[in-house]
Amino acid sequence: MSFSIEHDQSSRESFSDYRYRVYEGNRLIAYYWHDYRGDEHGIEFADGTKESWPVGRMIDFIEGGGPKPLALSARAVAYLAARQAR
């Protein structure tokens, strides 16, 4: 399985959550979010299931950002693969 993540470019207010789209191949499977400080985070799957703190801290789920490409961590990929296998 090939998973990827991209920043959701929809407009947002100051201090509101950052949202990302998570794909398996080119199929959207979930939305991942974190607050503006990265303290709170969670994921909402296409089937409506929601989970808070899916793999520890926000920095344990996504890598990169800024000048580096955005990517899912190894822990996030393992979590998503297990979740999709259900």
Secondary structure, DSSP 8 states (H G I E B T S, - for coil): --EEEEE--S---TT--EEEEEEETTEEEEEEEE-TTSSSEEEEETTS-EEESTTSSGGGTEEEETTEEEEE-HHHHHHHHHHHH-
